[in-house]
Amino acid sequence: MRPWLRWLTIGVVGGVAAALFVYLFLCGPGLSGRPGPGETAHRGAPAERAGEPPPVAPGTNGGTARTLRIGWTAWSDAEVVSLLAQRLLERRMGLEVERVMTDIGIQYQGVANGDLDIMLMAWLPVTHRDYWEKVRDRVVNLGVLYTGRLGWVVPAYVPEAELAAIPDLADPAVGRRVGGRVQGIDPGSGLMQASERAMEAYNLEEMDLVPASGAAMTAVLDRAIRNRDWVVVTAWRPHWVFAAYDLRFLKDPEGVLGGEERVHALARQGFHNDFPPRVTGFFSRLYLPQEELAALLLEAQDTSPEEAVEGYIREHPARIRYWLTGEVEEPGKNPQSQ
């Protein structure tokens, strides 16, 4: 090889090698201490700054830093309760929290499989009985968050003498007054499954159970009330519609739709090992009285869920402190002064 060609070849190879080294040092995985192209930091934790430990809540021991994934469905109560938990865990305990919106059946399966860390809307013992029976040995029940009730609802102006109970809908005249339909919510939800059983139990062959969404149900209800029309909708308490309108549940003599329900927090197995003990304690103590939750839901409807949650946190410092620490407010002590 001619000398000038040999030196040219060496120069080109050397230049390529130098450029490759610079690229790997600045951008490549592992060399610069930063995630490379297509990589992310460890699940649930941002890439840590040099010399800084993972963001574990102060004053706790045990548990690892990772994103806490909360499952929820687009129901008004589930939205504000999951958002309330997210705000407190992020701001007061330094955790990263992700709210994952998905169908209720997928939530149960996700918690059982470990894809979700926790769900805050397990309606028991009746509404979600079928889901619960499938996963009860693979989840951890952290306790009751609030109480509720499911059923079929009509505006209070509908004469109770003509429509007081679900069996009354079998009367063709009554069926026509309500348009021959029961307005439902999300297909596959516990309420819709129970409503399907009610349709059969009360022999409502001439009626249609119409699946839709929670938002569609409230829209149908609102339009009927504005026009003073008769209407039957599937609904649940707590819900802002009970604060906004004068409503009543239809009697359910066979108890197909269940009675008073308790809404539980269900966590995946190993939850208490992967998060600081304060987190498990928080969910175990988290409980919303019915009146406070009703007011919170109405405020969320009038403003936004975010504004309503911020207002609740400001207005209930003693309750928030108890959820977070287990400390009970001393009588006569002003929590605002602390």
N, C-alpha and C positions, 0 to 999 in steps of 0.2 A: 504494500500500500504506500502511496506517495506520502511524504512527510506532511505536506499541507493538509491532505485529506484525513490523515490520522489525527492531527490536532483538531481539525474541525469536528470529527466524530466525538472525540473526548470532550470538547466544549459543549456540544449539544447534550450528551448524556449527563454531564455534570449539571447543566442548567435545569434539565428535567428533574433530576434527583433533588436539587435544592428547592425547586418549586413545590415538589411533592412533600418534602419535609415541612415547609412553611404551612402548607394547607393542613397537614395532619396536626401540626402543633396548634394552629389557631382554630380549626373547625372540627377536627377529627374527634371521635368518641374516646374518652378516657384520658387524653393527653392534656387537655386544657382545663379539666375539672368541670366542663360544661357538657350538657347533653349534645351529641352530634346530630346531624340532619336525620330526621325521622325518629329520633329517640325522645323520650320524655323522662322527667324525674321519676323517682319511685312512686308507685300508685298512692295518691292521697297526700304526698308531701312535695312542696316545691324543692328545686335544687337548693341545698343549704349553702349559706354563705360560709366562706372558709373560717373554720374555728368556732362556728356557732352550732349548738346542739339543735335537734329537731324541736319544733314548737309544741312542747308538752305543757299542759296547764300548770301554773305555779301552785305549789303546795300539795301536789299529788305525787304518788309513786306508782310504778307499774304501768302497763299499757304502752303501746307504741304510737308514734305519730303517723296518722294516715287520714284520708278523707272519710268522714262518716256519711254514709249514703242512706237517706231517708226516703222511703217509698210513700207516694201519695197519689190519690185520684182526684180529679177536678170536681170535688164536692166542696161546698162553701166551708163546712167545718174542718175538713181535712186540710184545706189550703191554709187557713189561718193558724191552726194548731201546729202544722209542720213548719210554717214560716216563723212562728213564735219560738219554737225550739231551735231553729237555725240561728236566729238573731242572738239568742242567749248563749248558745254554745260557742259561737264565733267570737262574740264580744267579751264575754265573761270568762271563758275557759280557753280561748286561743285556738280552738279547733277549726279545721276546714270542714265545711258541711256542704253536701250536694243533695238537693231535693230532686228525686227522680219520679216524674209523673208517668204512671202506667196503670193498666187495668188492675182491679182488685185481685183477681185470680193470680195474675203474674206477680203481684206483691207477695202473696203467701208463698208461692213457689220460689221467688227470689230470696226471701229471708231464709227459707228452709235450705236452699242450695248455697247460701252465703254470698249471692250476688248483690243483695241488699243487706245493710246492717240492721235496719229496724223499720217497722211500719207502725203508724200511730192511728190505725182505723180498723181494728179487728172487732167487729160487732158480734158479741156473744151474749147469751148462749145459742140463740136461734138463727139470726140472720145469716151469719157466715158459718153455720154448723158444718156444712159439707166441706168447705175449705179447711176448717180447723181440724176435722177428723183426719184429713190426709197428711197434715204436717205437725200435729201436736207433739210428736216425739222428737221432732228435729228443730224446734224453736223454743225460746225461753220467754215466758210471760212475765213482763215487768210490772203489771198491775193496771188498774183502771185509770183512765184519763178523764172521762166524763160519762154521763148517762145519756141515753137517747131512747127514741121510740120510732118505729116505722109503721106506715099504714097508708090507707087511702083517705084523702082529704077533700072536703068541699067547702066553699065559702059559707059563712054563718047565715047569710040571707036565704040559702036554700032551705025551704020549710022542713023542719025535722019530722013533722007529721007525715011527710011524703017520702023523705029520704033520710033515714036515721042509721041504717045498717047496710052492710054490703049485700045481703040477700034481697033488699028492696030493688036492686038494679035488675033483677030478673023480671020485674013488672015491665011489660013493653012500653007503657006510657012513660014511666020513669026513664027507661033506657033512651027513649027518643028525646026527652028533655036534656039529657047530657050528651046528646050527639052520638049515642051508641058506642062510646069509646071511653077508655080509661087512659089518660095520658101518662106514659111511663118515663123512665130515665134510661141510663146506659144498659144495653142488653148484656146479660151475664152478671149484673150486679146482684147482690144478695136480695135486695128489695124486689127486683124484677123476677128473680127465681121464686120468691115467696108469692108474688102477685100472680104468676102463672099457676101456682098451686091453688090460689084463691079462686081464680077463674074456673077451675075444674071443680073445686069443693062446693062452690055455690051455683054450679050449673049455669054459667053466664054465656051460653052458646051464642046469643045474639049480640054480645058486646065484643069489642076489639080492644086488646091491650096493645098500645102503640109505643114501641121503644123509640127512644130519642137520646136526649142528654139532660143533665140537670138544668142547664141553661134553657133548653127548649121547653122543659116542663114549667119553669117559672114564667117564661114568655107566654105560654098558653094560659096559665093561671091569671096573669096580669091582664091579658086581653079580655078574658071572660069576665073578670071582676069589673073592668071599666065599662063593659056593656051590660052588666048585671045578668049575665047568662049563667045557666047551670053548668058546672064542670066538675069532673072527678079527676084527681091527679094522684100519682104515687108520691109520697113525700116523707120526710123524716124530721124529727126534732132532735138536736138543735138545727135550726135553719132560719135565715133572716126573714123568710116569708111569714113566719108566725109573729114576728114583731111588726111587719109591714101591713099585714092584712088580718082581718077577723076570720079565723078558720076553725074547723073542727074535724076531728077524725071520725070516720064512719065506724060504727061498732062492728066487731069481728067476732060473732058468737062462737065460731069454731076455733078461734085462736090460731088461724092459719098464718097470720102475719106476725105472730108473737106479741109479747107485751113489752115491759120495760127492758131495755137492753143496756149493757155496759160496754163501753168502747175501750179496748185494751191496747197497750203497747207490746208488740212482739219483737224480740231481738233474735238474731241468729245465734247459734251455739258458738261459744268462744268470744262473744262480744265483750264480756268483762275482762278477758285477758288482753284484748287488743286496744282497749281504751282505758284511761285513768279511772279509778274507782268512783271519782266524783261524777263521771258521766252516767254510769249505771244508777248512782244515787239520784241524780237529777231526774231521770225518766221514771224512777220508782216513786218519787214524790210529786211529780207533775200531775196536778188535778185541777180542773176548771169547774167551779160551781155553775149550775145551769143558768142562773140569772146573768152572771158575768159573761158567759160564753154567748148567750143570746144578744147581749148588748154589743159584744165584740163583733159578731157577725153582721149586725145591722149597720154598725159603723163602717165595716169593710165594704158593705154594699153602697153606702152613701158617699164614701170617699174612695178608699182603695185598701186592699188587704195590708199593704205596707204601712200606710198611715195609721190604720186601726191598731196594728200590732205595736207600733211605736207609742201610741197613746196609752195602750194597756200597760206597757212596761213602765211608763212614767207614773201612771196612776195607782199602781199596785206594788210599791217597793217592798213591802213586808212579805207579800206572797212570793215575789220573785226571789227574795233572799232565802226564803225557806226552801224553795225548789232547788236552788243552787248549793246551799250549804247545810240544810237541815236545821238551821237556827230558827227558833220560834220567837216572834216579837214579844218583848216583855210588855205587860199591860201598862198603858199610860206613856209609853216611850214613843217619841216621834221619829219614825224611820227616816224622814226627810233631813233630820239634823245630823245623821251619821255620814 
